[in-house]
Amino acid sequence: MCYSQHFFVQPRIICILSALNVIFIIAYAAIALVHPLKVNKSATALIGVGLLWTIYAVFIGDAHRVSDQLGESLMRTSQIIFFLMGAMTMVEVVDSHNGFKVITKRIQTSKLPTLM
C-alpha cells in the first residue's frame, strides 16, 4: 500500500503516479536493453504505452476527457512521425544519388574548428 507524507496529496494519487513511473521505467529499460533481453522495441513500447494509458484512464474515470487527451496525444505523435518519414525519405533520395559524396569530397580540412 502506498502512503504519502504530504497531507495535501491524496494517497491514491501517489499510488497511481508511482505505478505509472514504474511501468515507464520498466518499458524504457526493456527498450534500452533490447539485445540482451531479445525483445522487440516496438512491441515493448506499445505494451508500455497501452498499460500507461489504461491505468490513467481507469484512474481518471472520465471517458470523454481521456478520449480527448488520447486523441490529442496521437495527433501530436502522428505529426512527428510523418515529419520524420518525409525527412528520412529526402535523406535516402540524396544518398541514392550520391549527394553526400559530392559534399564530403569538397571538404578540404580535417580540423574540427574549421569545419564548424
Buried (B, 14 or more C-beta within 10 A) or exposed (E): EEEBEEEEEEEEEBBBEEBBEEBBEEBEEBBEEEEEEEBEEEEBBEBBBEBBBEBBBEBEEEEEEBEEBEEEEEEEEEEEEEEEEEEEEEEEEEEEEEEEEEEEEEEEEEEEEEEE
